[in-house]
Amino acid sequence: MSAVGTALHGWSMVENAMGFLFLLASTIRDAFLAGAIFDSVVAFEGRLAILDATFNNSQVVTNEERDIWIALSARLRKLYKKRHEVAHFTVMDPDLMSATAINPFLTFNQVVRETTRELTIHQIVERTAKFSEAEDAVVWFTQRIRPRVRPEESPPQQGEEPPLIARIRELAAQKNVVPLHPREPSQGE
């Protein structure tokens, strides 16, 4: 149960980072207004659609960032399905607290047909790591965009680019989709 709680917390951090990214990419100066807009959409797909539209129309997002966002957005959709498996489960072990696996989307029919699936603690921990990696990637966008929108509040960007962003760049370079090297936004971008 601890592993499940940690995984769900990790996913919550992804969605919270998405809210902050919406505030910055949309250039809405009023954080309360941006929060009200973003939080009024409860469904994850809707929130992601809002961010996708914001990135497509934002004047503070570079073309390279748009391209990277498209790939990250697709990755977030896949991870959300993985989050669902952790969030919607049954435990078959009679001792709930010492169980070593959960059964995602368990149904009576699966039990009768003996076709149940399970996620072990190890698999749940792996998902938690992927959720954390996704959060780091979303935060990376906020660190890049924030100085353009709120320079007065922006500490210098620290550290290397997150591993997930680096992998997206690498895959895109192999497909010749995204420029290999970051560029500065041009006038009007």
Secondary structure in CASP SS format (residue, H / E / C, confidence):
PFRMAT SS
TARGET T0000
AUTHOR 0000-0000-0000
METHOD secondary structure of the structure
MODEL  1
M C 1.00
S H 1.00
A H 1.00
V H 1.00
G H 1.00
T H 1.00
A H 1.00
L H 1.00
H H 1.00
G H 1.00
W H 1.00
S H 1.00
M H 1.00
V H 1.00
E H 1.00
N H 1.00
A H 1.00
M H 1.00
G H 1.00
F H 1.00
L H 1.00
F H 1.00
L H 1.00
L H 1.00
A H 1.00
S H 1.00
T C 1.00
I C 1.00
R C 1.00
D C 1.00
A H 1.00
F H 1.00
L H 1.00
A H 1.00
G H 1.00
A H 1.00
I H 1.00
F H 1.00
D H 1.00
S H 1.00
V C 1.00
V C 1.00
A C 1.00
F H 1.00
E H 1.00
G H 1.00
R H 1.00
L H 1.00
A H 1.00
I H 1.00
L H 1.00
D H 1.00
A H 1.00
T H 1.00
F H 1.00
N H 1.00
N H 1.00
S C 1.00
Q C 1.00
V C 1.00
V C 1.00
T C 1.00
N H 1.00
E H 1.00
E H 1.00
R H 1.00
D H 1.00
I H 1.00
W H 1.00
I H 1.00
A H 1.00
L H 1.00
S H 1.00
A H 1.00
R H 1.00
L H 1.00
R H 1.00
K H 1.00
L H 1.00
Y H 1.00
K H 1.00
K H 1.00
R H 1.00
H H 1.00
E H 1.00
V H 1.00
A H 1.00
H C 1.00
F E 1.00
T E 1.00
V C 1.00
M C 1.00
D C 1.00
P C 1.00
D C 1.00
L H 1.00
M H 1.00
S H 1.00
A C 1.00
T C 1.00
A E 1.00
I E 1.00
N E 1.00
P E 1.00
F C 1.00
L C 1.00
T C 1.00
F H 1.00
N H 1.00
Q H 1.00
V H 1.00
V H 1.00
R H 1.00
E C 1.00
T C 1.00
T C 1.00
R C 1.00
E C 1.00
L E 1.00
T E 1.00
I H 1.00
H H 1.00
Q H 1.00
I H 1.00
V H 1.00
E H 1.00
R H 1.00
T H 1.00
A H 1.00
K H 1.00
F H 1.00
S H 1.00
E H 1.00
A H 1.00
E H 1.00
D H 1.00
A H 1.00
V H 1.00
V H 1.00
W H 1.00
F H 1.00
T H 1.00
Q H 1.00
R H 1.00
I H 1.00
R H 1.00
P H 1.00
R H 1.00
V H 1.00
R C 1.00
P H 1.00
E H 1.00
E H 1.00
S C 1.00
P C 1.00
P C 1.00
Q C 1.00
Q C 1.00
G C 1.00
E C 1.00
E C 1.00
P C 1.00
P H 1.00
L H 1.00
I H 1.00
A H 1.00
R H 1.00
I H 1.00
R H 1.00
E H 1.00
L H 1.00
A H 1.00
A H 1.00
Q H 1.00
K H 1.00
N C 1.00
V C 1.00
V C 1.00
P C 1.00
L C 1.00
H C 1.00
P C 1.00
R C 1.00
E C 1.00
P C 1.00
S C 1.00
Q C 1.00
G C 1.00
E C 1.00
END
